[in-house]
């Protein structure tokens, strides 16, 4: 037979405990939550020294920034010309070239390859055959 469990009598709350838990006497202004602090004036920080921002460099200043910009633009143009010449040398081995072949040759995106081929077409060095899609190819003029 299992041993019997003995129940201890429960204590009833004292008057002090019930009085401290009763919050009906307090007003809303007395209560404070973690989400909303009581209304207090904001502390205003005053700055005694204001930092002046550094002057912005202009590309038209006389200290050589314009020369740097021109050199950078010239480097980009030289790189494009070199890539266009690579495309033209590809025509020495193949009679017609597609956009995907230019992408693989130069390691560029589809849009960039199309842009390079459009430049060559506007210069009159190549001609586009077809309008859109997989059937488009270019021939040397």
Secondary structure by P-SEA (a helix, b strand, c coil): cccbbbbcccccccaaaaaaacccccccccccccccccccccbbbbbcbbbbccbbbbccccccaaaaaaaaaaaaaaaaaaaaaaaaaaaaccccccaaaaaaaccccaaaaaaaaaaaaaacccccccccccccccccc
